[in-house]
Amino acid sequence: MYKRRLLVLLALIAAGGGLCAWRLVDLQLVRGGEFAALAERAMRRGRLLKTTRGEIVDRFGRSLAQDEACYELRMDYGAMLTEWARIETERLDARPGRMTRADADDLRRRIEGAQPRLKGWRRRAAAAIARAEDCSGRAARELLAERIEGIEATLTRAAALAGVPRGDVHDNVRRAVRRVSTIRKLVGSRVVEEGRPHPVIRGLDDTAAVKMRAELLPAPFMSVSSSTRRWYPHGELACHVIGRVAKVSAETVGEDPHRDDPLRKYLGDELVGVSGVEKLCEPTLRGVRGRRLWRRTGEKLEETPAQPGRRVRLALDIQMQQAVADVLAQRAENGAAVVVHVPTGDVLALVSQPTYDLNTYRARYGDLLADTRLPLLHRAIVRKYPPGSSIKPAAALAVLAEGVITPSTMLSCRGYLHVPTAFRCWRRGGHGELSLVKAIRDSCNVFFYQVGEMLGVDRLTAWMRQLGLGSKPGTGLPGESAGLVPTRQWLLRREGRGFRPGDARFMAIGQGLLLATPLQVANMMATIARDGVYLSPRVVLNGGPEQVRRDLKLPPTALRTVQEGLYRVVNDSESMTAYKYARHPTIEICGKTGTAQTERRGYNMVWFSGYAPAKNPQIAFTIVLEYVPAAGGGGGRNCGPLARQLVSWCMEIMAGWPRGE
């Protein structure tokens, strides 16, 4: 009996020893490397190194957008969520009339849904206070409650020191909570953004940062950290072209192709381009974060330096952009102006009026959205206008290229086409017998009604498309419009009909269904100036779309005839449209006026488009003003003087360009 028990005991001891030995072999030999790696990771500490966004410069390297060092007030996310719940609860209790029952119920559900996270944060915060203050749990919870109570007063004082409205701070809190909540929903669990502080006041200068550190810190849950802000040295100049940045949205984070790369992926508080070049060139401007690794002992293990975003160079000449903006600002109307470099297709100036300041637009965003003048609209590339008589050179090229008429063909204008009540000319008594050159010079509607009839819609619109109308110009800028050169399918789908004879007549004078952007019309003039070679306009010199080039193979006689007509519009003393408004004493300008009727009776869109100088053209341009009273005259009277000033200033600026540009 005794021996049996002893054997059992020895067997148990042997089995236990065997298990221990097997476990030791497993831990040290089989899985030793795995556990060594875990231990190594536990001993490591890491930090991501911030990158900077690339600079945007004009064609001569002058800075248009850059990252600038600044400071920001940050707030722990748990405290921010607590403040959000307080703000929204107060709003819910007030129940302003604009809040519907559905909105109120949704807000109530979101506040209730945040309570478990708030409880978890308070529990962790109280434990941290107990350790730091070496006090009991109850005392820590009481101290935490006091600190939470002081958040509102701290933020109010911080807003005063920074000179920003308290409402902006509330908005920043709401945006941060909304963004983190959206990311949490996409991921389906707790996310790293919940453990990070988030900015509530951005763009603090040195003075404001020093004041906050002196007065508010060490305030609980708050910190003043170094940061960068996007700074635009020229404010509102070229604002629509340069574009805006904003906090990255949850949708962008979810769609980020680099979302699995810790150095490249978007973080919740980063900026991303949302319009203009900032958006177009986001992959180029976006930098790559660095990383620093070290052991708890302080030993440095690895450091990958951050890579700043690359510089983007634009075709714009910011000095010319300012000059063109000054020309357009002489008129109070909304409008746009474009200048294209004829030899290269580079867009030298792209102005939309009114503008806004890129450095302050966040603070004024609500006012900008509510402004009926639509200052956020990039009119030069987005707004589609009836081009009026500015389009007549395109119709003239088409009818000559198709061999329907010759430069010497004479057509009659008696003030109307067939009957006195329809398809009338702007000159009541008519122009009599006239050639194509004179029809362009005097902008005879009846002549071009006949051109439209003879060509028909299909041939007329085909040549308009060759000249760049009806398709996006190809700058790559977000929102650029294709305008409208209608097709049979479009008309059947839109209006349930086919083309009528009147459609071709109206399109030949730039009315009816035809719509174009200022950039399209300016580039059409550049194509005529370079003898029928089409170049897609370039805004970005590196990182933009590839430039398209096509030779339209227009007959030389057709080009010379249209160019002669455009020359006479401005320089022939018998011109009925622009001689007394646009003629320059030393620079020969070729151009075409345009006056288009609008949906607002008694108000017109007025144009002047052209190129200069007549020999060896360097610039093509367009100016358009919106809703000018018809009693105040057409494109010649309203835009002609502006065009003369624009050409004068642009040629003066180009004379100072470095050799080779």
C-alpha positions as CSV (number, residue, x, y, z in Angstrom):
1,M,0.0,0.0,0.0
2,Y,2.8,2.4,1.0
3,K,4.8,1.5,-2.1
4,R,1.8,2.1,-4.3
5,R,1.2,5.6,-2.8
6,L,4.9,6.4,-3.2
7,L,4.9,5.3,-6.8
8,V,1.8,7.4,-7.5
9,L,3.4,10.4,-5.7
10,L,6.6,9.9,-7.7
11,A,4.6,9.6,-10.9
12,L,2.7,12.8,-10.2
13,I,6.0,14.6,-9.4
14,A,7.5,13.2,-12.6
15,A,4.5,14.3,-14.6
16,G,4.6,17.7,-13.1
17,G,8.3,18.0,-13.7
18,G,7.7,16.9,-17.3
19,L,5.0,19.5,-17.8
20,C,7.2,22.1,-16.4
21,A,10.1,21.0,-18.6
22,W,7.8,21.0,-21.6
23,R,6.5,24.4,-20.8
24,L,10.0,25.7,-20.3
25,V,11.0,24.3,-23.7
26,D,7.9,25.8,-25.3
27,L,8.5,29.2,-23.7
28,Q,12.3,29.4,-24.3
29,L,12.9,27.3,-27.4
30,V,9.7,27.0,-29.4
31,R,8.1,30.5,-28.6
32,G,11.1,32.2,-27.2
33,G,11.5,34.5,-30.1
34,E,7.8,35.5,-29.9
35,F,7.9,36.4,-26.2
36,A,11.3,38.2,-26.7
37,A,9.6,40.3,-29.3
38,L,6.7,41.1,-27.1
39,A,9.1,42.0,-24.3
40,E,11.0,44.2,-26.7
41,R,7.8,46.0,-27.8
42,A,6.8,46.5,-24.2
43,M,10.1,48.2,-23.6
44,R,9.8,50.5,-26.6
45,R,8.2,53.9,-26.9
46,G,7.4,55.6,-30.2
47,R,6.3,58.9,-31.5
48,L,5.1,60.1,-34.9
49,L,6.9,63.2,-36.2
50,K,4.7,65.8,-37.9
51,T,5.1,66.7,-41.5
52,T,4.3,69.9,-43.3
53,R,2.1,70.6,-46.3
54,G,3.8,71.6,-49.5
55,E,4.0,75.2,-50.6
56,I,2.1,76.6,-53.6
57,V,4.0,79.2,-55.6
58,D,3.3,81.2,-58.8
59,R,5.3,80.8,-62.0
60,F,8.2,82.9,-60.6
61,G,8.3,81.1,-57.2
62,R,6.4,83.7,-55.2
63,S,4.6,82.0,-52.3
64,L,0.8,81.7,-52.5
65,A,0.2,79.2,-49.7
66,Q,2.5,77.8,-47.1
67,D,2.5,76.2,-43.7
68,E,3.4,78.6,-40.9
69,A,4.4,77.8,-37.3
70,C,1.7,78.6,-34.7
71,Y,0.2,77.2,-31.5
72,E,-3.2,75.7,-30.6
73,L,-5.2,75.1,-27.4
74,R,-5.9,71.4,-27.1
75,M,-8.4,69.6,-24.9
76,D,-8.5,66.0,-23.8
77,Y,-11.2,64.2,-25.7
78,G,-13.0,62.9,-22.6
79,A,-13.3,66.5,-21.3
80,M,-14.3,67.7,-24.7
81,L,-17.1,65.0,-24.9
82,T,-18.2,66.2,-21.4
83,E,-18.4,69.8,-22.6
84,W,-20.2,68.7,-25.8
85,A,-22.8,67.0,-23.7
86,R,-23.3,70.1,-21.6
87,I,-23.6,72.4,-24.6
88,E,-26.1,70.2,-26.4
89,T,-28.1,69.5,-23.2
90,E,-28.5,73.3,-22.8
91,R,-29.5,73.6,-26.4
92,L,-32.0,70.8,-26.0
93,D,-33.5,72.4,-22.9
94,A,-33.8,75.7,-24.7
95,R,-35.6,74.0,-27.6
96,P,-35.2,76.9,-30.1
97,G,-38.1,77.2,-32.6
98,R,-35.8,76.0,-35.5
99,M,-35.2,72.6,-33.8
100,T,-37.8,70.1,-35.0
101,R,-39.0,67.3,-32.9
102,A,-37.1,64.8,-35.0
103,D,-33.9,66.9,-34.5
104,A,-34.5,67.1,-30.8
105,D,-35.1,63.3,-30.5
106,D,-31.9,62.6,-32.5
107,L,-29.9,64.9,-30.3
108,R,-31.3,63.3,-27.2
109,R,-30.3,59.9,-28.4
110,R,-26.8,61.0,-29.2
111,I,-26.4,62.5,-25.7
112,E,-27.7,59.3,-24.1
113,G,-25.4,57.2,-26.3
114,A,-22.4,59.2,-25.1
115,Q,-23.0,58.4,-21.4
116,P,-21.2,55.0,-21.3
117,R,-18.1,56.6,-22.8
118,L,-18.3,59.5,-20.4
119,K,-18.6,57.2,-17.4
120,G,-15.6,55.2,-18.6
121,W,-13.6,58.4,-19.0
122,R,-14.6,59.8,-15.6
123,R,-13.5,56.5,-14.0
124,R,-10.1,56.5,-15.7
125,A,-9.6,60.3,-15.0
126,A,-10.5,59.8,-11.3
127,A,-8.0,56.9,-11.0
128,A,-5.3,59.0,-12.6
129,I,-6.1,61.9,-10.1
130,A,-6.0,59.4,-7.2
131,R,-2.5,58.3,-8.2
132,A,-1.2,61.8,-8.9
133,E,-2.6,63.4,-5.8
134,D,-2.2,60.3,-3.6
135,C,-5.8,60.5,-2.3
136,S,-8.8,58.2,-1.9
137,G,-11.1,57.4,-4.7
138,R,-13.9,59.5,-3.2
139,A,-11.6,62.5,-2.9
140,A,-10.4,62.0,-6.5
141,R,-14.0,61.9,-7.8
142,E,-14.8,65.1,-5.9
143,L,-11.7,66.8,-7.4
144,L,-12.6,65.6,-10.9
145,A,-16.1,67.1,-10.5
146,E,-14.6,70.5,-9.6
147,R,-12.3,70.4,-12.6
148,I,-15.2,69.5,-14.9
149,E,-17.2,72.4,-13.5
150,G,-14.3,74.8,-14.4
151,I,-14.1,73.7,-18.1
152,E,-16.7,76.2,-19.3
153,A,-15.0,79.2,-17.6
154,T,-11.6,78.1,-18.9
155,L,-12.8,77.9,-22.5
156,T,-14.6,81.3,-22.2
157,R,-11.4,82.9,-21.0
158,A,-9.4,81.2,-23.7
159,A,-11.7,82.5,-26.4
160,A,-11.3,86.0,-25.0
161,L,-7.5,85.8,-25.0
162,A,-7.5,84.4,-28.5
163,G,-9.9,87.0,-29.8
164,V,-12.4,84.5,-31.2
165,P,-16.1,84.2,-30.5
166,R,-17.2,81.7,-27.8
167,G,-19.5,80.2,-30.4
168,D,-16.5,79.3,-32.6
169,V,-15.1,77.3,-29.7
170,H,-18.4,75.5,-29.3
171,D,-18.4,74.7,-33.0
172,N,-14.9,73.3,-32.8
173,V,-16.0,71.1,-29.9
174,R,-19.0,69.9,-31.9
175,R,-17.0,69.2,-35.0
176,A,-14.3,67.2,-33.1
177,V,-16.9,65.1,-31.4
178,R,-18.9,64.5,-34.6
179,R,-15.7,63.5,-36.4
180,V,-14.5,61.1,-33.8
181,S,-18.0,59.6,-33.4
182,T,-18.2,59.0,-37.2
183,I,-14.8,57.3,-37.2
184,R,-15.8,55.2,-34.3
185,K,-18.9,54.1,-36.2
186,L,-16.9,53.2,-39.2
187,V,-14.3,51.2,-37.2
188,G,-16.9,49.6,-34.9
189,S,-14.9,50.0,-31.7
190,R,-12.9,52.5,-29.6
191,V,-10.5,54.5,-31.8
192,V,-7.2,56.1,-31.0
193,E,-8.7,59.6,-31.5
194,E,-10.6,59.1,-28.2
195,G,-7.3,59.0,-26.3
196,R,-5.9,62.1,-27.9
197,P,-6.3,65.8,-27.2
198,H,-8.0,67.8,-29.9
199,P,-7.7,71.5,-30.8
200,V,-10.4,73.8,-29.7
201,I,-8.6,77.1,-30.7
202,R,-6.2,77.1,-33.7
203,G,-3.7,79.5,-35.1
204,L,-2.5,81.2,-31.9
205,D,0.4,83.5,-32.3
206,D,3.3,83.8,-29.8
207,T,1.6,86.5,-27.7
208,A,-1.7,84.6,-27.3
209,A,0.1,81.4,-26.5
210,V,2.2,83.0,-23.8
211,K,-0.9,84.6,-22.3
212,M,-2.8,81.3,-22.3
213,R,0.1,79.5,-20.7
214,A,0.4,82.1,-18.0
215,E,-3.3,82.5,-17.2
216,L,-4.9,79.2,-17.9
217,L,-2.2,76.5,-17.4
218,P,-1.9,74.3,-15.6
219,A,-5.7,74.1,-16.2
220,P,-7.0,70.5,-16.2
221,F,-7.5,68.8,-19.5
222,M,-5.9,71.7,-21.4
223,S,-2.6,72.1,-23.2
224,V,-1.0,74.6,-25.5
225,S,0.9,72.8,-28.2
226,S,3.0,73.9,-31.2
227,S,1.3,73.4,-34.5
228,T,1.2,74.8,-38.0
229,R,-1.5,76.7,-39.9
230,R,-2.1,77.2,-43.6
231,W,-1.2,80.8,-44.4
232,Y,-2.0,82.6,-47.6
233,P,0.3,85.7,-48.0
234,H,-2.0,87.3,-50.5
235,G,-5.3,86.9,-48.6
236,E,-8.1,87.1,-51.1
237,L,-6.0,87.3,-54.2
238,A,-6.4,84.2,-56.3
239,C,-8.5,82.6,-53.6
240,H,-10.7,80.6,-55.9
241,V,-7.6,79.2,-57.8
242,I,-5.5,78.4,-54.7
243,G,-8.5,76.8,-52.9
244,R,-9.2,75.9,-49.3
245,V,-8.2,73.3,-46.7
246,A,-10.4,71.9,-44.0
247,K,-10.3,69.2,-41.3
248,V,-10.3,65.8,-42.9
249,S,-13.7,64.2,-42.9
250,A,-14.6,60.7,-41.7
251,E,-15.5,59.8,-45.3
252,T,-12.0,60.8,-46.5
253,V,-10.4,58.8,-43.7
254,G,-12.4,55.8,-44.7
255,E,-11.6,56.1,-48.4
256,D,-7.9,56.9,-47.9
257,P,-5.8,54.5,-50.0
258,H,-3.0,54.9,-47.3
259,R,-5.3,54.1,-44.4
260,D,-3.2,51.1,-43.4
261,D,0.1,53.0,-43.5
262,P,0.7,54.8,-40.1
263,L,3.0,57.3,-41.7
264,R,0.8,58.2,-44.7
265,K,-2.8,57.8,-43.5
266,Y,-4.9,60.8,-42.5
267,L,-5.3,61.4,-38.8
268,G,-8.5,62.9,-37.4
269,D,-7.2,66.4,-36.9
270,E,-5.3,66.9,-40.1
271,L,-6.1,69.2,-43.0
272,V,-7.0,68.2,-46.5
273,G,-7.6,70.2,-49.6
274,V,-11.3,70.7,-50.4
275,S,-11.2,73.1,-53.3
276,G,-8.9,74.7,-56.0
277,V,-5.3,73.7,-56.3
278,E,-5.2,72.6,-52.7
279,K,-7.6,69.8,-53.7
280,L,-6.3,69.1,-57.2
281,C,-2.7,68.6,-56.0
282,E,-3.5,67.0,-52.6
283,P,-1.3,63.9,-53.4
284,T,1.7,66.2,-54.2
285,L,1.1,68.7,-51.3
286,R,0.5,66.0,-48.7
287,G,3.6,65.0,-46.8
288,V,4.7,61.8,-45.0
289,R,5.1,61.7,-41.3
290,G,8.2,60.5,-39.6
291,R,8.7,58.2,-36.6
292,R,11.0,58.0,-33.6
293,L,11.5,54.8,-31.6
294,W,13.4,54.5,-28.2
295,R,13.6,52.1,-25.3
296,R,12.4,53.1,-21.8
297,T,16.0,53.3,-20.8
298,G,16.4,56.2,-23.2
299,E,18.3,54.3,-25.8
300,K,17.5,55.5,-29.3
301,L,16.4,52.7,-31.6
302,E,15.3,54.2,-34.9
303,E,14.3,57.5,-36.4
304,T,12.6,58.0,-39.8
305,P,12.5,61.7,-40.7
306,A,9.3,63.3,-41.8
307,Q,9.1,64.1,-45.5
308,P,7.4,67.5,-46.2
309,G,4.9,67.8,-49.0
310,R,6.3,68.9,-52.4
311,R,6.0,72.4,-53.9
312,V,3.4,73.0,-56.5
313,R,4.2,75.7,-59.1
314,L,1.3,77.4,-60.8
315,A,1.2,79.1,-64.2
316,L,-0.3,82.2,-62.6
317,D,1.7,85.4,-62.4
318,I,0.5,86.8,-59.1
319,Q,1.4,90.3,-60.1
320,M,-0.7,90.0,-63.2
321,Q,-3.5,88.4,-61.1
322,Q,-3.5,91.5,-58.9
323,A,-3.6,93.8,-61.9
324,V,-6.5,92.0,-63.5
325,A,-8.3,91.9,-60.1
326,D,-7.8,95.7,-59.8
327,V,-9.3,96.2,-63.3
328,L,-12.4,94.1,-62.5
329,A,-12.8,95.8,-59.2
330,Q,-13.5,99.1,-61.0
331,R,-17.0,97.7,-61.5
332,A,-19.4,96.7,-58.7
333,E,-21.0,93.9,-60.6
334,N,-20.2,90.2,-60.1
335,G,-18.0,89.0,-62.9
336,A,-14.8,87.2,-64.0
337,A,-11.7,87.9,-66.0
338,V,-9.2,85.5,-67.6
339,V,-5.8,86.0,-69.2
340,V,-4.1,83.1,-71.2
341,H,-0.5,83.1,-72.5
342,V,-1.0,82.5,-76.2
343,P,2.4,80.7,-76.9
344,T,2.0,78.2,-74.1
345,G,-1.6,78.0,-73.0
346,D,-0.6,79.0,-69.5
347,V,-3.4,80.7,-67.5
348,L,-1.7,83.9,-66.2
349,A,-4.7,85.3,-64.4
350,L,-8.0,83.8,-63.3
351,V,-10.2,86.2,-61.4
352,S,-13.7,85.8,-60.0
353,Q,-15.5,88.7,-58.3
354,P,-16.4,88.9,-55.5
355,T,-13.7,87.2,-53.5
356,Y,-13.0,86.2,-49.9
357,D,-9.9,86.1,-47.6
358,L,-8.5,82.6,-47.4
359,N,-7.0,83.4,-44.0
360,T,-10.3,84.3,-42.4
361,Y,-12.9,82.3,-44.3
362,R,-13.4,79.8,-41.5
363,A,-14.5,82.5,-39.1
364,R,-16.8,84.0,-41.8
365,Y,-18.0,80.8,-43.4
366,G,-21.6,81.2,-42.3
367,D,-21.7,84.8,-43.7
368,L,-20.0,83.7,-46.9
369,L,-22.6,80.9,-47.4
370,A,-25.5,83.4,-46.8
371,D,-24.1,86.1,-49.1
372,T,-26.4,86.3,-52.1
373,R,-23.4,87.4,-54.3
374,L,-22.0,83.9,-53.9
375,P,-18.3,84.9,-53.1
376,L,-17.3,81.2,-52.8
377,L,-18.3,80.6,-56.5
378,H,-15.3,80.4,-58.9
379,R,-17.1,82.1,-61.7
380,A,-14.2,82.0,-64.2
381,I,-14.4,78.2,-64.5
382,V,-17.7,77.1,-63.0
383,R,-20.4,79.7,-64.0
384,K,-22.0,79.0,-67.4
385,Y,-23.0,82.2,-69.2
386,P,-24.7,82.8,-72.6
387,P,-21.7,84.1,-74.5
388,G,-23.5,86.5,-76.8
389,S,-21.6,87.9,-79.7
390,S,-18.3,86.8,-78.3
391,I,-19.1,83.5,-80.0
392,K,-19.4,84.9,-83.5
393,P,-15.8,84.3,-84.4
394,A,-16.4,80.6,-83.9
395,A,-19.4,80.7,-86.2
396,A,-17.4,82.6,-88.7
397,L,-14.5,80.1,-88.7
398,A,-17.0,77.3,-89.1
399,V,-18.8,78.7,-92.1
400,L,-15.5,79.5,-93.9
401,A,-13.9,76.1,-93.0
402,E,-17.0,74.3,-94.4
403,G,-16.8,76.3,-97.6
404,V,-20.4,77.5,-97.3
405,I,-19.3,81.1,-98.0
406,T,-16.1,82.9,-98.9
407,P,-14.5,86.0,-97.4
408,S,-16.0,88.0,-100.2
409,T,-19.5,86.7,-99.9
410,M,-22.0,89.5,-99.3
411,L,-25.1,89.1,-97.2
412,S,-27.9,91.6,-96.6
413,C,-29.1,92.9,-93.2
414,R,-32.3,95.0,-93.2
415,G,-32.7,95.0,-89.5
416,Y,-34.5,91.6,-89.3
417,L,-34.2,88.1,-90.9
418,H,-37.5,87.2,-92.5
419,V,-40.2,89.2,-90.7
420,P,-39.8,92.4,-88.7
421,T,-41.1,90.8,-85.5
422,A,-38.6,88.0,-85.1
423,F,-34.8,87.4,-85.4
424,R,-34.0,91.1,-85.4
425,C,-30.6,92.9,-85.5
426,W,-29.5,95.1,-82.7
427,R,-29.3,97.9,-85.3
428,R,-33.0,98.6,-86.2
429,G,-32.3,100.0,-89.6
430,G,-30.0,97.2,-90.4
431,H,-26.4,97.1,-91.8
432,G,-27.2,96.7,-95.5
433,E,-24.9,94.6,-97.7
434,L,-21.8,93.5,-95.8
435,S,-19.0,90.9,-95.9
436,L,-17.9,88.6,-93.1
437,V,-15.2,91.0,-91.9
438,K,-17.7,93.8,-91.6
439,A,-20.2,91.5,-90.0
440,I,-17.7,90.7,-87.2
441,R,-16.7,94.4,-86.9
442,D,-20.2,95.6,-86.5
443,S,-21.5,92.5,-84.8
444,C,-24.4,92.0,-87.2
445,N,-26.9,89.6,-85.8
446,V,-28.8,89.1,-89.1
447,F,-25.6,88.1,-90.9
448,F,-24.9,85.4,-88.3
449,Y,-28.5,84.2,-88.3
450,Q,-28.0,83.4,-91.9
451,V,-24.6,81.8,-91.1
452,G,-26.4,79.5,-88.6
453,E,-29.1,78.7,-91.2
454,M,-26.6,77.8,-93.8
455,L,-24.4,75.7,-91.6
456,G,-27.1,73.9,-89.6
457,V,-26.7,72.8,-86.0
458,D,-24.5,69.8,-86.5
459,R,-21.7,71.5,-88.5
460,L,-21.9,74.6,-86.3
461,T,-21.6,72.7,-83.0
462,A,-18.9,70.4,-84.3
463,W,-16.6,73.4,-84.9
464,M,-17.5,74.9,-81.5
465,R,-16.4,71.7,-79.9
466,Q,-13.2,71.7,-81.8
467,L,-12.5,75.2,-80.3
468,G,-13.0,73.8,-76.8
469,L,-16.6,74.7,-76.1
470,G,-18.9,72.0,-74.7
471,S,-16.2,70.1,-72.8
472,K,-14.2,70.7,-69.7
473,P,-11.1,72.9,-70.4
474,G,-8.8,70.4,-68.7
475,T,-7.2,72.5,-66.0
476,G,-8.1,69.8,-63.5
477,L,-9.5,72.3,-61.1
478,P,-12.4,70.9,-59.1
479,G,-15.8,72.0,-60.4
480,E,-14.7,73.3,-63.8
481,S,-17.7,73.3,-66.1
482,A,-18.0,72.0,-69.6
483,G,-20.5,74.7,-70.5
484,L,-23.2,73.6,-73.0
485,V,-23.0,72.8,-76.7
486,P,-26.2,70.8,-77.0
487,T,-26.5,67.5,-78.9
488,R,-29.6,66.0,-80.4
489,Q,-29.7,63.4,-77.6
490,W,-29.4,66.0,-74.9
491,L,-32.2,68.1,-76.4
492,L,-34.5,65.1,-76.8
493,R,-33.8,64.0,-73.2
494,R,-34.1,67.5,-71.7
495,E,-36.9,69.1,-73.8
496,G,-38.4,66.2,-75.6
497,R,-37.8,67.6,-79.1
498,G,-35.3,67.8,-81.9
499,F,-33.4,70.8,-83.2
500,R,-35.4,73.6,-84.9
501,P,-34.1,76.1,-87.5
502,G,-34.1,78.8,-84.8
503,D,-31.6,76.9,-82.6
504,A,-28.8,77.2,-85.1
505,R,-29.6,80.9,-85.6
506,F,-29.5,81.7,-81.9
507,M,-26.3,79.6,-81.3
508,A,-24.5,81.5,-84.1
509,I,-25.0,84.7,-82.1
510,G,-24.3,83.1,-78.7
511,Q,-27.8,82.9,-77.4
512,G,-30.4,80.2,-76.9
513,L,-29.1,76.9,-75.7
514,L,-25.4,77.7,-75.9
515,L,-23.5,78.3,-72.6
516,A,-19.8,78.9,-72.0
517,T,-17.4,79.7,-69.1
518,P,-15.1,82.8,-69.3
519,L,-12.1,80.4,-69.4
520,Q,-13.5,78.6,-72.5
521,V,-14.1,81.9,-74.4
522,A,-10.6,83.2,-73.5
523,N,-9.0,79.9,-74.7
524,M,-11.1,80.0,-77.9
525,M,-9.5,83.4,-78.6
526,A,-6.1,82.0,-77.8
527,T,-6.7,79.3,-80.4
528,I,-7.6,81.9,-83.0
529,A,-4.5,83.9,-82.1
530,R,-2.2,81.0,-82.6
531,D,-3.6,80.3,-86.0
532,G,-5.9,77.4,-85.2
533,V,-3.7,75.4,-82.8
534,Y,-5.7,74.4,-79.7
535,L,-3.9,74.0,-76.4
536,S,-5.8,73.1,-73.2
537,P,-5.3,75.8,-70.6
538,R,-2.7,75.0,-67.9
539,V,-3.1,76.2,-64.3
540,V,-0.6,73.8,-62.6
541,L,2.9,73.5,-64.1
542,N,3.8,70.4,-62.1
543,G,1.3,67.8,-60.9
544,G,-1.6,68.9,-63.1
545,P,-3.2,67.2,-66.1
546,E,-1.2,66.7,-69.2
547,Q,-1.8,69.4,-71.8
548,V,-3.8,68.6,-74.9
549,R,-2.6,69.9,-78.2
550,R,-4.5,69.6,-81.5
551,D,-4.1,71.4,-84.9
552,L,-7.6,72.3,-86.2
553,K,-6.2,72.5,-89.7
554,L,-8.2,75.6,-90.5
555,P,-7.8,77.1,-93.9
556,P,-5.4,80.0,-93.8
557,T,-7.9,82.3,-95.5
558,A,-10.5,81.5,-92.9
559,L,-8.1,82.4,-90.1
560,R,-6.9,85.6,-91.8
561,T,-10.5,86.7,-92.4
562,V,-11.6,86.2,-88.8
563,Q,-8.4,87.8,-87.4
564,E,-9.0,90.8,-89.7
565,G,-12.5,91.1,-88.4
566,L,-11.4,91.0,-84.8
567,Y,-8.7,93.6,-85.5
568,R,-11.3,96.0,-87.1
569,V,-13.7,95.6,-84.1
570,V,-11.2,97.7,-82.0
571,N,-9.0,99.6,-84.5
572,D,-11.3,100.6,-87.4
573,S,-12.8,104.0,-86.8
574,E,-16.0,102.9,-88.5
575,S,-16.5,100.1,-86.0
576,M,-19.9,100.3,-84.3
577,T,-19.0,98.3,-81.2
578,A,-15.6,98.9,-79.6
579,Y,-13.4,101.5,-81.4
580,K,-14.1,104.3,-79.0
581,Y,-14.1,102.1,-75.9
582,A,-11.2,99.6,-76.3
583,R,-8.7,101.1,-78.8
584,H,-5.2,101.5,-77.3
585,P,-2.9,104.2,-78.6
586,T,0.2,101.9,-78.8
587,I,-1.0,98.3,-78.6
588,E,-3.1,96.8,-81.3
589,I,-5.9,94.9,-79.7
590,C,-8.0,92.3,-81.5
591,G,-11.3,91.6,-79.8
592,K,-15.0,91.0,-79.8
593,T,-17.8,92.5,-77.8
594,G,-20.7,90.4,-76.4
595,T,-24.1,91.2,-75.0
596,A,-26.4,88.4,-73.9
597,Q,-29.9,88.6,-72.7
598,T,-30.7,86.8,-69.4
599,E,-33.7,85.5,-67.5
600,R,-33.8,88.9,-65.7
601,R,-35.6,91.2,-68.1
602,G,-33.8,94.4,-68.7
603,Y,-30.4,93.0,-67.6
604,N,-27.6,91.5,-69.7
605,M,-24.4,89.6,-69.4
606,V,-21.7,91.8,-71.1
607,W,-18.4,90.5,-72.5
608,F,-15.2,91.6,-74.1
609,S,-12.8,88.9,-75.4
610,G,-9.8,89.1,-77.6
611,Y,-6.0,88.9,-77.8
612,A,-3.0,91.3,-78.1
613,P,-0.9,92.4,-79.7
614,A,-2.4,91.8,-83.2
615,K,1.1,90.7,-84.5
616,N,2.8,88.0,-82.5
617,P,0.0,87.7,-79.9
618,Q,1.1,87.1,-76.3
619,I,-2.1,87.2,-74.3
620,A,-5.7,86.2,-74.9
621,F,-8.3,87.5,-72.5
622,T,-12.0,87.6,-71.5
623,I,-13.9,89.9,-69.2
624,V,-17.6,89.3,-68.3
625,L,-19.9,91.3,-66.1
626,E,-23.2,89.9,-64.7
627,Y,-26.6,91.5,-65.0
628,V,-25.7,94.9,-66.3
629,P,-28.8,97.1,-66.9
630,A,-29.6,97.0,-70.6
631,A,-30.0,100.8,-70.6
632,G,-26.3,101.1,-69.7
633,G,-25.0,99.7,-73.0
634,G,-23.5,96.4,-74.1
635,G,-20.1,94.8,-73.9
636,G,-18.2,97.5,-75.8
637,R,-19.3,100.4,-73.5
638,N,-19.0,98.4,-70.2
639,C,-16.1,96.0,-70.8
640,G,-14.1,97.8,-73.5
641,P,-12.4,100.3,-71.2
642,L,-11.6,97.5,-68.8
643,A,-10.1,95.4,-71.6
644,R,-7.9,98.3,-72.7
645,Q,-6.6,98.8,-69.2
646,L,-6.1,95.0,-68.7
647,V,-4.0,94.7,-71.9
648,S,-2.0,97.8,-71.0
649,W,-1.1,96.5,-67.6
650,C,-0.5,92.9,-68.6
651,M,1.9,93.9,-71.4
652,E,3.7,96.2,-69.1
653,I,4.1,93.3,-66.5
654,M,5.3,90.9,-69.2
655,A,7.9,93.4,-70.4
656,G,9.5,92.9,-67.0
657,W,9.5,89.1,-67.1
658,P,12.9,87.3,-67.0
659,R,14.3,86.5,-70.5
660,G,13.1,83.2,-71.8
661,E,9.7,83.2,-70.1
